[in-house]
Amino acid sequence: MAGPVLDWRDARHYDRTTDKPCRWCGHRTPLRDDTRRPAHKVCAERHTPPEEGETLAPDQ
């Protein structure tokens, strides 16, 4: 089951100085999650549970 779509447009989700291994897949990324840990957006979405009461389309 997929998690929610995250909004990472804010510059705090990008570290232009260094790429680090994603906490989920291990591939290097300049992206950071809300706690500043390296993570690809799609990896974070895949590992974030849906909000309480949120329903997903049947194919997700």
All heavy atoms as TSV, in Angstrom:
chain	resi	resn	atom	element	x	y	z
A	1	MET	N	N	0.846	-1.172	0.000
A	1	MET	CA	C	0.000	0.000	0.000
A	1	MET	C	C	0.893	1.237	0.000
A	1	MET	O	O	1.874	1.326	0.702
A	1	MET	CB	C	-0.906	-0.002	1.229
A	1	MET	CG	C	-1.749	1.226	1.286
A	1	MET	SD	S	-3.095	1.384	2.474
A	1	MET	CE	C	-2.944	0.121	3.636
A	2	ALA	N	N	0.517	2.204	-0.807
A	2	ALA	CA	C	1.302	3.430	-0.907
A	2	ALA	C	C	0.932	4.399	0.201
A	2	ALA	O	O	-0.166	4.385	0.725
A	2	ALA	CB	C	1.053	4.081	-2.264
A	3	GLY	N	N	1.878	5.225	0.561
A	3	GLY	CA	C	1.628	6.247	1.573
A	3	GLY	C	C	1.126	7.520	0.915
A	3	GLY	O	O	0.836	7.549	-0.271
A	4	PRO	N	N	1.040	8.589	1.658
A	4	PRO	CA	C	0.557	9.861	1.126
A	4	PRO	C	C	1.583	10.510	0.196
A	4	PRO	O	O	2.761	10.179	0.225
A	4	PRO	CB	C	0.358	10.709	2.377
A	4	PRO	CG	C	1.320	10.147	3.355
A	4	PRO	CD	C	1.377	8.670	3.071
A	5	VAL	N	N	1.120	11.437	-0.627
A	5	VAL	CA	C	2.020	12.223	-1.476
A	5	VAL	C	C	2.556	13.359	-0.613
A	5	VAL	O	O	1.801	14.125	-0.037
A	5	VAL	CB	C	1.281	12.776	-2.710
A	5	VAL	CG1	C	2.191	13.682	-3.518
A	5	VAL	CG2	C	0.758	11.634	-3.559
A	6	LEU	N	N	3.874	13.426	-0.493
A	6	LEU	CA	C	4.512	14.432	0.356
A	6	LEU	C	C	4.838	15.689	-0.441
A	6	LEU	O	O	5.171	15.627	-1.620
A	6	LEU	CB	C	5.793	13.857	0.961
A	6	LEU	CG	C	5.626	12.589	1.783
A	6	LEU	CD1	C	6.986	12.045	2.200
A	6	LEU	CD2	C	4.745	12.825	2.994
A	7	ASP	N	N	4.771	16.831	0.194
A	7	ASP	CA	C	5.094	18.109	-0.430
A	7	ASP	C	C	6.502	18.501	0.006
A	7	ASP	O	O	6.711	18.939	1.135
A	7	ASP	CB	C	4.088	19.174	-0.002
A	7	ASP	CG	C	4.378	20.532	-0.629
A	7	ASP	OD1	O	5.349	20.664	-1.410
A	7	ASP	OD2	O	3.624	21.472	-0.342
A	8	TRP	N	N	7.456	18.323	-0.892
A	8	TRP	CA	C	8.851	18.632	-0.589
A	8	TRP	C	C	9.361	19.812	-1.417
A	8	TRP	O	O	10.524	19.897	-1.762
A	8	TRP	CB	C	9.728	17.404	-0.836
A	8	TRP	CG	C	9.685	16.400	0.271
A	8	TRP	CD1	C	8.761	16.299	1.259
A	8	TRP	CD2	C	10.615	15.348	0.500
A	8	TRP	NE1	N	9.045	15.244	2.078
A	8	TRP	CE2	C	10.195	14.633	1.632
A	8	TRP	CE3	C	11.768	14.918	-0.154
A	8	TRP	CZ2	C	10.868	13.542	2.134
A	8	TRP	CZ3	C	12.442	13.827	0.328
A	8	TRP	CH2	C	12.000	13.149	1.468
A	9	ARG	N	N	8.490	20.764	-1.732
A	9	ARG	CA	C	8.915	21.923	-2.526
A	9	ARG	C	C	9.786	22.883	-1.735
A	9	ARG	O	O	10.551	23.646	-2.306
A	9	ARG	CB	C	7.700	22.660	-3.074
A	9	ARG	CG	C	6.972	21.855	-4.152
A	9	ARG	CD	C	5.780	22.594	-4.633
A	9	ARG	NE	N	4.724	22.461	-3.618
A	9	ARG	CZ	C	3.494	22.894	-3.775
A	9	ARG	NH1	N	3.154	23.520	-4.872
A	9	ARG	NH2	N	2.605	22.723	-2.823
A	10	ASP	N	N	9.702	22.845	-0.420
A	10	ASP	CA	C	10.489	23.723	0.436
A	10	ASP	C	C	11.981	23.380	0.292
A	10	ASP	O	O	12.364	22.215	0.257
A	10	ASP	CB	C	10.047	23.525	1.890
A	10	ASP	CG	C	10.627	24.583	2.806
A	10	ASP	OD1	O	11.865	24.715	2.841
A	10	ASP	OD2	O	9.845	25.243	3.498
A	11	ALA	N	N	12.820	24.382	0.234
A	11	ALA	CA	C	14.266	24.191	0.038
A	11	ALA	C	C	14.929	23.389	1.153
A	11	ALA	O	O	16.002	22.817	0.947
A	11	ALA	CB	C	14.952	25.548	-0.097
A	12	ARG	N	N	14.319	23.297	2.322
A	12	ARG	CA	C	14.934	22.530	3.425
A	12	ARG	C	C	15.024	21.035	3.120
A	12	ARG	O	O	15.732	20.311	3.795
A	12	ARG	CB	C	14.181	22.764	4.725
A	12	ARG	CG	C	12.797	22.179	4.713
A	12	ARG	CD	C	11.987	22.613	5.909
A	12	ARG	NE	N	10.600	22.323	5.611
A	12	ARG	CZ	C	9.830	21.570	6.346
A	12	ARG	NH1	N	10.281	21.065	7.462
A	12	ARG	NH2	N	8.595	21.345	5.991
A	13	HIS	N	N	14.327	20.591	2.083
A	13	HIS	CA	C	14.376	19.178	1.705
A	13	HIS	C	C	15.519	18.883	0.731
A	13	HIS	O	O	15.647	17.765	0.255
A	13	HIS	CB	C	13.044	18.733	1.098
A	13	HIS	CG	C	11.948	18.653	2.106
A	13	HIS	ND1	N	11.891	17.679	3.068
A	13	HIS	CD2	C	10.883	19.450	2.316
A	13	HIS	CE1	C	10.830	17.866	3.819
A	13	HIS	NE2	N	10.207	18.945	3.393
A	14	TYR	N	N	16.330	19.876	0.432
A	14	TYR	CA	C	17.429	19.709	-0.526
A	14	TYR	C	C	18.738	20.191	0.093
A	14	TYR	O	O	18.822	21.295	0.613
A	14	TYR	CB	C	17.130	20.517	-1.797
A	14	TYR	CG	C	18.130	20.297	-2.889
A	14	TYR	CD1	C	18.108	19.148	-3.654
A	14	TYR	CD2	C	19.109	21.242	-3.152
A	14	TYR	CE1	C	19.031	18.944	-4.668
A	14	TYR	CE2	C	20.029	21.053	-4.155
A	14	TYR	CZ	C	19.988	19.906	-4.910
A	14	TYR	OH	O	20.907	19.695	-5.897
A	15	ASP	N	N	19.743	19.326	0.033
A	15	ASP	CA	C	21.077	19.684	0.534
A	15	ASP	C	C	22.000	19.786	-0.670
A	15	ASP	O	O	22.412	18.769	-1.234
A	15	ASP	CB	C	21.571	18.623	1.514
A	15	ASP	CG	C	22.941	18.947	2.095
A	15	ASP	OD1	O	23.621	19.861	1.591
A	15	ASP	OD2	O	23.332	18.268	3.047
A	16	ARG	N	N	22.313	21.009	-1.087
A	16	ARG	CA	C	23.131	21.182	-2.293
A	16	ARG	C	C	24.612	20.907	-2.051
A	16	ARG	O	O	25.399	20.909	-2.976
A	16	ARG	CB	C	22.922	22.561	-2.881
A	16	ARG	CG	C	23.459	23.698	-2.058
A	16	ARG	CD	C	23.138	25.002	-2.693
A	16	ARG	NE	N	21.737	25.274	-2.472
A	16	ARG	CZ	C	21.257	26.397	-1.991
A	16	ARG	NH1	N	22.048	27.396	-1.746
A	16	ARG	NH2	N	19.990	26.554	-1.781
A	17	THR	N	N	25.009	20.670	-0.793
A	17	THR	CA	C	26.428	20.473	-0.514
A	17	THR	C	C	26.883	19.025	-0.618
A	17	THR	O	O	28.042	18.776	-0.921
A	17	THR	CB	C	26.789	20.995	0.889
A	17	THR	OG1	O	26.063	20.255	1.863
A	17	THR	CG2	C	26.470	22.476	1.023
A	18	THR	N	N	25.991	18.062	-0.351
A	18	THR	CA	C	26.435	16.674	-0.363
A	18	THR	C	C	25.288	15.685	-0.552
A	18	THR	O	O	24.178	15.918	-0.091
A	18	THR	CB	C	27.194	16.333	0.935
A	18	THR	OG1	O	27.748	15.043	0.830
A	18	THR	CG2	C	26.298	16.368	2.148
A	19	ASP	N	N	25.589	14.616	-1.269
A	19	ASP	CA	C	24.651	13.496	-1.395
A	19	ASP	C	C	25.004	12.470	-0.326
A	19	ASP	O	O	26.179	12.248	-0.046
A	19	ASP	CB	C	24.778	12.816	-2.757
A	19	ASP	CG	C	24.237	13.670	-3.891
A	19	ASP	OD1	O	23.708	14.766	-3.625
A	19	ASP	OD2	O	24.352	13.234	-5.042
A	20	LYS	N	N	23.997	11.873	0.263
A	20	LYS	CA	C	24.192	10.825	1.265
A	20	LYS	C	C	23.291	9.653	0.927
A	20	LYS	O	O	22.312	9.808	0.201
A	20	LYS	CB	C	23.872	11.352	2.663
A	20	LYS	CG	C	24.836	12.410	3.138
A	20	LYS	CD	C	24.533	12.829	4.553
A	20	LYS	CE	C	25.549	13.873	5.027
A	20	LYS	NZ	N	25.290	14.287	6.393
A	21	PRO	N	N	23.579	8.465	1.461
A	21	PRO	CA	C	22.735	7.304	1.170
A	21	PRO	C	C	21.323	7.472	1.742
A	21	PRO	O	O	21.149	7.852	2.901
A	21	PRO	CB	C	23.452	6.148	1.867
A	21	PRO	CG	C	24.844	6.625	2.104
A	21	PRO	CD	C	24.758	8.107	2.242
A	22	CYS	N	N	20.324	7.182	0.923
A	22	CYS	CA	C	18.929	7.218	1.342
A	22	CYS	C	C	18.718	6.232	2.485
A	22	CYS	O	O	19.225	5.110	2.452
A	22	CYS	CB	C	18.030	6.835	0.159
A	22	CYS	SG	S	16.290	6.612	0.548
A	23	ARG	N	N	17.991	6.639	3.504
A	23	ARG	CA	C	17.750	5.776	4.662
A	23	ARG	C	C	16.936	4.547	4.300
A	23	ARG	O	O	16.920	3.578	5.046
A	23	ARG	CB	C	17.068	6.561	5.769
A	23	ARG	CG	C	15.662	7.028	5.401
A	23	ARG	CD	C	15.032	7.854	6.455
A	23	ARG	NE	N	14.530	7.019	7.524
A	23	ARG	CZ	C	13.681	7.407	8.433
A	23	ARG	NH1	N	13.229	8.650	8.401
A	23	ARG	NH2	N	13.260	6.606	9.364
A	24	TRP	N	N	16.223	4.569	3.172
A	24	TRP	CA	C	15.368	3.445	2.789
A	24	TRP	C	C	16.006	2.527	1.755
A	24	TRP	O	O	15.941	1.309	1.899
A	24	TRP	CB	C	14.030	3.964	2.253
A	24	TRP	CG	C	13.312	4.822	3.228
A	24	TRP	CD1	C	13.129	6.175	3.150
A	24	TRP	CD2	C	12.705	4.431	4.463
A	24	TRP	NE1	N	12.438	6.632	4.251
A	24	TRP	CE2	C	12.163	5.576	5.066
A	24	TRP	CE3	C	12.567	3.201	5.111
A	24	TRP	CZ2	C	11.490	5.547	6.280
A	24	TRP	CZ3	C	11.894	3.175	6.322
A	24	TRP	CH2	C	11.362	4.323	6.895
A	25	CYS	N	N	16.601	3.089	0.697
A	25	CYS	CA	C	17.111	2.235	-0.387
A	25	CYS	C	C	18.632	2.180	-0.461
A	25	CYS	O	O	19.185	1.305	-1.116
A	25	CYS	CB	C	16.547	2.681	-1.736
A	25	CYS	SG	S	17.235	4.234	-2.366
A	26	GLY	N	N	19.320	3.144	0.178
A	26	GLY	CA	C	20.781	3.132	0.180
A	26	GLY	C	C	21.434	3.863	-0.976
A	26	GLY	O	O	22.646	4.084	-0.952
A	27	HIS	N	N	20.668	4.268	-1.996
A	27	HIS	CA	C	21.244	5.025	-3.116
A	27	HIS	C	C	21.430	6.475	-2.690
A	27	HIS	O	O	20.646	7.034	-1.933
A	27	HIS	CB	C	20.339	4.942	-4.338
A	27	HIS	CG	C	20.259	3.572	-4.923
A	27	HIS	ND1	N	21.213	3.060	-5.768
A	27	HIS	CD2	C	19.351	2.595	-4.740
A	27	HIS	CE1	C	20.888	1.834	-6.095
A	27	HIS	NE2	N	19.741	1.523	-5.476
A	28	ARG	N	N	22.456	7.110	-3.208
A	28	ARG	CA	C	22.801	8.468	-2.789
A	28	ARG	C	C	21.762	9.482	-3.277
A	28	ARG	O	O	21.218	9.346	-4.361
A	28	ARG	CB	C	24.189	8.814	-3.296
A	28	ARG	CG	C	25.231	7.868	-2.664
A	28	ARG	CD	C	26.632	8.210	-3.017
A	28	ARG	NE	N	27.126	9.410	-2.386
A	28	ARG	CZ	C	27.478	9.526	-1.105
A	28	ARG	NH1	N	27.372	8.498	-0.315
A	28	ARG	NH2	N	27.952	10.657	-0.629
A	29	THR	N	N	21.505	10.493	-2.435
A	29	THR	CA	C	20.517	11.522	-2.750
A	29	THR	C	C	20.854	12.837	-2.049
A	29	THR	O	O	21.391	12.821	-0.947
A	29	THR	CB	C	19.100	11.064	-2.325
A	29	THR	OG1	O	18.169	12.099	-2.643
A	29	THR	CG2	C	19.011	10.744	-0.846
A	30	PRO	N	N	20.521	13.962	-2.689
A	30	PRO	CA	C	20.665	15.261	-2.019
A	30	PRO	C	C	19.406	15.618	-1.212
A	30	PRO	O	O	19.379	16.627	-0.535
A	30	PRO	CB	C	20.845	16.237	-3.184
A	30	PRO	CG	C	20.046	15.619	-4.281
A	30	PRO	CD	C	20.220	14.122	-4.113
A	31	LEU	N	N	18.378	14.791	-1.295
A	31	LEU	CA	C	17.113	15.080	-0.620
A	31	LEU	C	C	17.149	14.694	0.847
A	31	LEU	O	O	17.837	13.749	1.235
A	31	LEU	CB	C	15.963	14.352	-1.317
A	31	LEU	CG	C	15.736	14.734	-2.777
A	31	LEU	CD1	C	14.648	13.866	-3.386
A	31	LEU	CD2	C	15.390	16.199	-2.903
A	32	ARG	N	N	16.388	15.440	1.673
A	32	ARG	CA	C	16.305	15.177	3.107
A	32	ARG	C	C	14.843	15.146	3.525
A	32	ARG	O	O	14.025	15.929	3.024
A	32	ARG	CB	C	17.035	16.272	3.908
A	32	ARG	CG	C	18.503	16.454	3.532
A	32	ARG	CD	C	19.331	15.222	3.851
A	32	ARG	NE	N	20.741	15.432	3.581
A	32	ARG	CZ	C	21.374	15.007	2.500
A	32	ARG	NH1	N	20.718	14.355	1.560
A	32	ARG	NH2	N	22.669	15.212	2.353
A	33	ASP	N	N	14.515	14.259	4.458
A	33	ASP	CA	C	13.138	14.188	4.951
A	33	ASP	C	C	12.889	15.288	5.982
A	33	ASP	O	O	13.739	16.161	6.195
A	33	ASP	CB	C	12.807	12.790	5.488
A	33	ASP	CG	C	13.596	12.399	6.729
A	33	ASP	OD1	O	14.234	13.267	7.367
A	33	ASP	OD2	O	13.575	11.203	7.076
A	34	ASP	N	N	11.740	15.246	6.631
A	34	ASP	CA	C	11.395	16.298	7.603
A	34	ASP	C	C	12.338	16.344	8.802
A	34	ASP	O	O	12.451	17.363	9.474
A	34	ASP	CB	C	9.964	16.107	8.108
A	34	ASP	CG	C	8.943	16.460	7.040
A	34	ASP	OD1	O	9.270	17.239	6.130
A	34	ASP	OD2	O	7.804	15.964	7.131
A	35	THR	N	N	13.031	15.234	9.076
A	35	THR	CA	C	13.981	15.198	10.197
A	35	THR	C	C	15.417	15.382	9.716
A	35	THR	O	O	16.345	15.134	10.458
A	35	THR	CB	C	13.852	13.874	10.981
A	35	THR	OG1	O	14.173	12.782	10.106
A	35	THR	CG2	C	12.456	13.698	11.546
A	36	ARG	N	N	15.577	15.808	8.439
A	36	ARG	CA	C	16.877	16.066	7.803
A	36	ARG	C	C	17.686	14.791	7.550
A	36	ARG	O	O	18.874	14.849	7.309
A	36	ARG	CB	C	17.718	17.070	8.594
A	36	ARG	CG	C	17.076	18.433	8.743
A	36	ARG	CD	C	16.933	19.212	7.444
A	36	ARG	NE	N	18.236	19.469	6.842
A	36	ARG	CZ	C	18.432	19.623	5.527
A	36	ARG	NH1	N	17.431	19.558	4.702
A	36	ARG	NH2	N	19.632	19.843	5.055
A	37	ARG	N	N	17.034	13.628	7.576
A	37	ARG	CA	C	17.730	12.380	7.227
A	37	ARG	C	C	17.651	12.194	5.716
A	37	ARG	O	O	16.630	12.497	5.101
A	37	ARG	CB	C	17.085	11.196	7.934
A	37	ARG	CG	C	17.301	11.263	9.442
A	37	ARG	CD	C	16.629	10.145	10.161
A	37	ARG	NE	N	17.266	8.870	9.843
A	37	ARG	CZ	C	16.823	7.698	10.272
A	37	ARG	NH1	N	15.750	7.631	11.028
A	37	ARG	NH2	N	17.456	6.591	9.958
A	38	PRO	N	N	18.713	11.704	5.076
A	38	PRO	CA	C	18.699	11.502	3.632
A	38	PRO	C	C	17.602	10.525	3.224
A	38	PRO	O	O	17.484	9.444	3.797
A	38	PRO	CB	C	20.075	10.910	3.330
A	38	PRO	CG	C	20.911	11.189	4.527
A	38	PRO	CD	C	19.982	11.297	5.679
A	39	ALA	N	N	16.795	10.920	2.243
A	39	ALA	CA	C	15.722	10.060	1.754
A	39	ALA	C	C	15.215	10.567	0.416
A	39	ALA	O	O	15.040	11.765	0.230
A	39	ALA	CB	C	14.574	10.022	2.747
A	40	HIS	N	N	14.993	9.641	-0.525
A	40	HIS	CA	C	14.315	10.009	-1.760
A	40	HIS	C	C	12.847	10.254	-1.429
A	40	HIS	O	O	12.278	9.594	-0.558
A	40	HIS	CB	C	14.397	8.870	-2.786
A	40	HIS	CG	C	15.770	8.590	-3.259
A	40	HIS	ND1	N	16.479	7.487	-2.868
A	40	HIS	CD2	C	16.573	9.303	-4.083
A	40	HIS	CE1	C	17.667	7.511	-3.435
A	40	HIS	NE2	N	17.746	8.599	-4.170
A	41	LYS	N	N	12.224	11.168	-2.132
A	41	LYS	CA	C	10.811	11.475	-1.887
A	41	LYS	C	C	9.947	10.234	-2.093
A	41	LYS	O	O	9.070	9.937	-1.276
A	41	LYS	CB	C	10.359	12.611	-2.801
A	41	LYS	CG	C	8.913	13.032	-2.580
A	41	LYS	CD	C	8.574	14.225	-3.458
A	41	LYS	CE	C	7.151	14.683	-3.261
A	41	LYS	NZ	N	6.182	13.839	-3.921
A	42	VAL	N	N	10.171	9.502	-3.182
A	42	VAL	CA	C	9.350	8.307	-3.432
A	42	VAL	C	C	9.572	7.239	-2.372
A	42	VAL	O	O	8.637	6.538	-1.992
A	42	VAL	CB	C	9.573	7.721	-4.845
A	42	VAL	CG1	C	8.993	8.622	-5.906
A	42	VAL	CG2	C	11.023	7.443	-5.111
A	43	CYS	N	N	10.783	7.117	-1.862
A	43	CYS	CA	C	11.051	6.146	-0.787
A	43	CYS	C	C	10.308	6.556	0.484
A	43	CYS	O	O	9.694	5.717	1.148
A	43	CYS	CB	C	12.547	6.043	-0.502
A	43	CYS	SG	S	13.505	5.298	-1.839
A	44	ALA	N	N	10.351	7.851	0.809
A	44	ALA	CA	C	9.662	8.338	2.006
A	44	ALA	C	C	8.158	8.150	1.873
A	44	ALA	O	O	7.491	7.736	2.820
A	44	ALA	CB	C	9.999	9.806	2.247
A	45	GLU	N	N	7.617	8.415	0.683
A	45	GLU	CA	C	6.181	8.219	0.469
A	45	GLU	C	C	5.803	6.747	0.617
A	45	GLU	O	O	4.768	6.420	1.190
A	45	GLU	CB	C	5.777	8.735	-0.905
A	45	GLU	CG	C	5.829	10.233	-0.999
A	45	GLU	CD	C	5.622	10.770	-2.389
A	45	GLU	OE1	O	5.757	10.014	-3.377
A	45	GLU	OE2	O	5.327	11.969	-2.497
A	46	ARG	N	N	6.648	5.893	0.118
A	46	ARG	CA	C	6.383	4.452	0.191
A	46	ARG	C	C	6.386	3.953	1.642
A	46	ARG	O	O	5.710	3.002	1.974
A	46	ARG	CB	C	7.449	3.712	-0.626
A	46	ARG	CG	C	7.085	2.311	-0.968
A	46	ARG	CD	C	8.087	1.693	-1.929
A	46	ARG	NE	N	8.020	2.368	-3.226
A	46	ARG	CZ	C	9.067	2.702	-3.954
A	46	ARG	NH1	N	10.287	2.438	-3.529
A	46	ARG	NH2	N	8.919	3.297	-5.112
A	47	HIS	N	N	7.149	4.597	2.508
A	47	HIS	CA	C	7.295	4.143	3.893
A	47	HIS	C	C	6.524	4.978	4.905
A	47	HIS	O	O	6.632	4.753	6.107
A	47	HIS	CB	C	8.781	4.098	4.273
A	47	HIS	CG	C	9.513	3.022	3.561
A	47	HIS	ND1	N	10.099	3.224	2.339
A	47	HIS	CD2	C	9.707	1.728	3.869
A	47	HIS	CE1	C	10.652	2.089	1.936
A	47	HIS	NE2	N	10.419	1.171	2.844
A	48	THR	N	N	5.739	5.966	4.442
A	48	THR	CA	C	4.930	6.789	5.336
A	48	THR	C	C	3.509	6.240	5.343
A	48	THR	O	O	2.884	6.146	4.287
A	48	THR	CB	C	4.906	8.256	4.861
A	48	THR	OG1	O	6.248	8.741	4.830
A	48	THR	CG2	C	4.075	9.125	5.788
A	49	PRO	N	N	2.996	5.872	6.510
A	49	PRO	CA	C	1.630	5.352	6.549
A	49	PRO	C	C	0.614	6.442	6.213
A	49	PRO	O	O	0.868	7.627	6.472
A	49	PRO	CB	C	1.465	4.877	7.993
A	49	PRO	CG	C	2.493	5.597	8.762
A	49	PRO	CD	C	3.615	5.918	7.826
A	50	PRO	N	N	-0.528	6.062	5.647
A	50	PRO	CA	C	-1.568	7.054	5.356
A	50	PRO	C	C	-2.065	7.709	6.648
A	50	PRO	O	O	-2.011	7.106	7.720
A	50	PRO	CB	C	-2.702	6.240	4.722
A	50	PRO	CG	C	-2.113	4.920	4.394
A	50	PRO	CD	C	-0.900	4.731	5.250
A	51	GLU	N	N	-2.519	8.942	6.533
A	51	GLU	CA	C	-3.087	9.635	7.689
A	51	GLU	C	C	-4.353	8.913	8.131
A	51	GLU	O	O	-5.022	8.283	7.316
A	51	GLU	CB	C	-3.434	11.085	7.320
A	51	GLU	CG	C	-2.235	11.946	6.993
A	51	GLU	CD	C	-1.336	12.191	8.171
A	51	GLU	OE1	O	-1.845	12.371	9.289
A	51	GLU	OE2	O	-0.103	12.204	7.990
A	52	GLU	N	N	-4.675	9.037	9.386
A	52	GLU	CA	C	-5.876	8.402	9.908
A	52	GLU	C	C	-7.098	8.917	9.142
A	52	GLU	O	O	-7.272	10.113	8.961
A	52	GLU	CB	C	-6.034	8.721	11.391
A	52	GLU	CG	C	-7.174	7.977	12.032
A	52	GLU	CD	C	-7.232	8.209	13.525
A	52	GLU	OE1	O	-6.170	8.451	14.122
A	52	GLU	OE2	O	-8.320	8.153	14.071
A	53	GLY	N	N	-7.918	7.996	8.668
A	53	GLY	CA	C	-9.113	8.348	7.927
A	53	GLY	C	C	-8.887	8.544	6.438
A	53	GLY	O	O	-9.824	8.671	5.685
A	54	GLU	N	N	-7.632	8.567	5.984
A	54	GLU	CA	C	-7.332	8.748	4.575
A	54	GLU	C	C	-7.611	7.452	3.829
A	54	GLU	O	O	-7.247	6.370	4.276
A	54	GLU	CB	C	-5.859	9.142	4.390
A	54	GLU	CG	C	-5.452	9.336	2.950
A	54	GLU	CD	C	-3.983	9.714	2.818
A	54	GLU	OE1	O	-3.330	9.991	3.825
A	54	GLU	OE2	O	-3.510	9.721	1.688
A	55	THR	N	N	-8.259	7.551	2.709
A	55	THR	CA	C	-8.507	6.362	1.901
A	55	THR	C	C	-7.712	6.475	0.615
A	55	THR	O	O	-7.507	7.565	0.080
A	55	THR	CB	C	-9.999	6.203	1.588
A	55	THR	OG1	O	-10.441	7.380	0.903
A	55	THR	CG2	C	-10.814	5.990	2.844
A	56	LEU	N	N	-7.263	5.349	0.129
A	56	LEU	CA	C	-6.487	5.311	-1.102
A	56	LEU	C	C	-7.293	4.632	-2.192
A	56	LEU	O	O	-8.152	3.796	-1.918
A	56	LEU	CB	C	-5.184	4.536	-0.877
A	56	LEU	CG	C	-4.243	5.130	0.164
A	56	LEU	CD1	C	-3.084	4.192	0.396
A	56	LEU	CD2	C	-3.734	6.488	-0.289
A	57	ALA	N	N	-7.018	4.975	-3.419
A	57	ALA	CA	C	-7.672	4.323	-4.550
A	57	ALA	C	C	-7.329	2.841	-4.522
A	57	ALA	O	O	-6.244	2.452	-4.084
A	57	ALA	CB	C	-7.207	4.959	-5.848
A	58	PRO	N	N	-8.237	1.974	-4.989
A	58	PRO	CA	C	-8.024	0.529	-4.940
A	58	PRO	C	C	-6.740	0.038	-5.613
A	58	PRO	O	O	-6.161	-0.940	-5.207
A	58	PRO	CB	C	-9.252	-0.043	-5.646
A	58	PRO	CG	C	-10.258	1.039	-5.600
A	58	PRO	CD	C	-9.515	2.330	-5.544
A	59	ASP	N	N	-6.269	0.764	-6.644
A	59	ASP	CA	C	-5.067	0.305	-7.345
A	59	ASP	C	C	-3.781	0.747	-6.667
A	59	ASP	O	O	-2.702	0.487	-7.129
A	59	ASP	CB	C	-5.090	0.787	-8.810
A	59	ASP	CG	C	-5.062	2.301	-8.921
A	59	ASP	OD1	O	-5.511	2.982	-7.980
A	59	ASP	OD2	O	-4.621	2.789	-9.976
A	60	GLN	N	N	-3.851	1.447	-5.549
A	60	GLN	CA	C	-2.640	1.912	-4.873
A	60	GLN	C	C	-2.248	0.966	-3.789
A	60	GLN	O	O	-2.794	0.561	-2.915
A	60	GLN	CB	C	-2.837	3.315	-4.316
A	60	GLN	CG	C	-2.931	4.331	-5.426
A	60	GLN	CD	C	-2.989	5.749	-4.883
A	60	GLN	OE1	O	-3.233	5.998	-3.706
A	60	GLN	NE2	N	-2.736	6.694	-5.756
